[in-house]
Amino acid sequence: MTGPVVVGLDGSPAGTSAAWWAAREAVERRLPLLLFHSWTTQPLDVPGAREALGKQQYGGRALQRAETELRHRYPGLTLTTELASSPAAEALVDLSGTAALVVLGSRGHGSTASFLLGSISLRVLGLARCPAVTVRAGDPAVENGWEHPAAVDHDEIVVGLKQPGPASDSLLEFAFTSAASRAMGVRAVRALPLSTLMPYPHTMAAGRADSRYQAEERIRLTAALVPWREKFPDIPVVEQVSTGPASAVLLYAAAHSGLVVVGRRRHPSRLRWKLGPVAHAALHHAPCPVAVVPHD
């Protein structure tokens, strides 16, 4: 993984949480950090952003404050800032072309409107050419200033795999690399539908067929993990194949995780993009940062 860790910063608590998470990620991965602020797309509810200061002044001070705190916390961190007039979503998507990671803030659980920049954040998540992470304001799993150290009971990275195979390699690479940098384990989760393949799900034969199907899927998951276990032999790995709605299975597995990793397909056009229902569920309800990883 090369390129900087880019964080969208606006001076809000959610942006501050994202910046602290991104800084640690940059340090652990030995990557530079770029703090980015678009003064033309500041949130409407940032206190005093329009009244007390000009937009550019506000953005500059937000960047300076975050830079000072993070340099003090991580003296060896290579850190730059960028104050831009271009729209935030457009600029962050462009930056994702050469970035290792894009990090965004999220205000918390709830509807689409709860995201830091609303549709802007969702657009970045849907179009970023590198993995994009949302970090919730006040997340106990995230260090957020000197008085708010990260909780220590989050020791797993959960990665949801729709289909074990080549398409899952990008997700597994991100999950294992993240686990290696943070001394965590990996839980690979595969959700199976509720007897959707059987016309008569209540018969004994159907039950045997379902058991065989689960066994086959476990074998596929194990095979997909073999090269990653070999590359990262010191990382504890848990394989989980569960029956039920994919979103519910993933969220249950992530109850005590430090990061959830989900995937989305790459889109050739900025006019066509979307996140699937599992990604949406994780972004709205996971109790920790969520990484959305593009794949072919």
N, C-alpha and C positions, 0 to 999 in steps of 0.2 A: 504494500500500500504506500503510495507516494503522494506528494502534494500536501498543501496545508489543511488543517482543520479550520473550517470557516464557520463562524457563529454569527447569526443575525441578532443584533443587539439594539434595544430601544430604550434602555434605562428603567424598564419596569421590573418588578420582582421576578417575573417569569424569564425575562431576558437575562437577568443576573444569574439565576439558577443555571440557565443554558450556558452562559459564559464560564462559570466555575466547572461545570461538567466537562465542557469542551477543553478547558485548559488542562485538566488532569488527563484527559484522553490524549491530548497532544504530547504531554510530558511522558506518559507511559509508552506511547508509540514512537517517541523521539521525532516528532513532526513539528513544524512551525504552526503558530496559531494566528489567524486573521480575524480581528473583530470588525464587523461590518455594520454600518448604520446608514439607512436611507432617510435623509431629512425630508423628503417629499412624501413619504408614506408613514409618518409617525402615527401611532394609535390615537384616536380622538380623546381617550380618557386618561392619557398621561398627565398627571397634575402639573399645571403651569407651563406645559410645553408650548402653548400658543400665546399665553398672556404675559408671563414674566420674561421669557426669552424668545429670541428669534429661533426659527426652526434649526438653522445651521448651528447657532450657539448651543442650543439644547443638545443636539446630536454630538457636537464636539465635546461637550462636558461629560456626556454619558460615556463616550469612548474613553476619555481621559481618566475618569473615575475607575472604570473597569480595568483599564490598563495598569494604573497604579496599584490597585489591589492585587491583581494577578501577578505582576512582576515581583511584588513583595512576597507573595505566597510561593511562587515558583521562580527563583532567581535565574535559573539556567534556561528558562523558556524563551525561545525565539518568537517574538510577538510584534505584529504590525497592526495598524488600524487603517480603516478606509471609510471616509465620509463621502457619500455619493448622492447625486441628485436623481439618478435613474430609479425607476420604480423597483421596490424591494424584490418582488417575485422574479422579475426579469433579470435583475442583477444577480440574485442568488443562484438562479438556474444557470446563468452564464458562468459564474464562479465554480459551479459544480463540475464543469467540464475538465478542470485541472485540479480539483480538490480531492483529498482523500475522504473527506467527510464534511457534511453540512449539518449544523446543529441549530435547532429552533426552540423557542420557548413555548410552553403551553400553560394556560391559566389553570387547568385542572380538568376534572371529569365533567362531562355534560355534552351538550349539543355541539354541532359544527361551529357555532358562533363563539364557543368558549376558547378556541385556539387564539394564540397571541395576536396574530394578524388575520384571523378568520380565513377567508378564501385564499389569501396570499400564502399562508402556511400550507394549506392543502394543495395549492398549485405547485409549490416547491416540492412537496413530498411526492406528488404525482409525476413530476418532470425531471427531477434532479438526476444527473447522469452518474452520480456516486451515491453511496448510502447516505440517507438523511435521518437524523435522530431528533425526536421531540423530547424535551425535558420539562416536567411539570413544576410550576412554582411551589416551593416548599416541600419538594419530594424528600422524604427522610433518607432515601438511598443515595442522595446527592449532597456532597459537601457544598455549602452555600454561605461562604464567609467564615470568619474565624470562630464565630459563636455557634455555628451550626455544622458540626462534623457529620460525615455520612454514617448511617447506621451500619453495624457490622454483621447483621444477621442475613444479609442478602448475598449469598455465596454461589448463585447459579445464574447462568445465562440460558434463557429458554429460546429455542429456535423452532418455529412452526414450519413443517415441510408438507406441502400439498402432495407432491409426487417425488419420492426419493429417486435420484438419477441426476443426469447432467444439469438440469435446470436448478437443482438445489445446491450446486457447488458454490455459487456466489454467496448464498446465505450461510452455508457451513464455514466457508472461509472467513466471513466476517465474524461469525459467532466464536469460532475457535481462536482467531486472532485477538478478539476482545477478551476472551477468557484468559489467554496467555498473558496479556498485558495487565490484567487485574487479579490474577491468581484465583480464578473462579473455575467452577465446573461447567459443563455443558449438558443441558437436557434437550434432546432432540425429540420433538413431539409430532406424531402422525395421528390424525383423526380419521376414523372410518365411519361411513354412513350407517344408519340404523337399518340393517338388513335390506338395503335397497336393491340388492342383486337377486333376491329370492322372491318368486311369485307367491309362495306360501310360507311366510316367515314363522308361523306357529307350529309347523310340523317338525318332527324329530330330524328328518333329513335336512331340512333347512338349517337347523341348529348345527348339525355336523358340518354343513357347507360353510356356514359363517365362521366356525372355528378354524376350518382349513384356510379360509380367506384371510383371517387374522394372522394365522401362522405364516402364510406366504408374505404378507405385508411386513411382518417382523423380520423375516429373512431379507427382504428388500431394503429395509431401513438399516439393518446391520451391515449389509454389503456397501451401502452408500457411505457409511461412517468409517469403513476400514482405512481408506487412505488418510483420513484426518486423524484417526487414532495413531497411525504410524508417524505422521508428521508432528503431532503434539502428544507424545507418549505420557507426559506427566499430568495431563488434564483429565480429571475424573469425568466420565461420560455416562449419562443415564439415557436409556432408550425407552420411550413411552409410546405405545400404540393403544389408543383408547377409542371406544365406540361412542359416537355422539356428534352433535353439531360442532363444526370445527372451531368456531369462535368460543363456545363454552369450554371445550376441551383445553384450548390454549390458555384462556384466562384462568382456569382452575390450576393448570400447571404453573402459571406465573405468579401465584399468590405470594411467594416469598423470593422472587427473583430480583436480580439487580439490573437486568436488561432483557427486553423481549425483542426478538428479531423476526420480522415477517418479510415476505417478498411481494413484488409487483412486477409485471411485465414492462419492458422498455417500450416507449411509444415513439414512433418516427416523427410525429408532428406535435407542436405545442398547442395545436387546436384540438387534439384528441388525447385525452388522458383521463384516467380514473383510478381510484383505489378500490380494491375488492372489499367485501363485507368483513373478512377476517382482519384485514389491516385497519378498517374503520373501528371495529370492536376493540382492537388492541389500543389504538390511539385514544379512544374515549374512556376506556375502562381499566387498562393495565395499571397496576400500582407502582410503576417504575418507568424509566425512560424506554422509549420504543424506537427501534431502528427499522426503517423501510429500505430494503435492498433491491435495486433493480436487477432483473435477470432477463435473458433471452427466452 
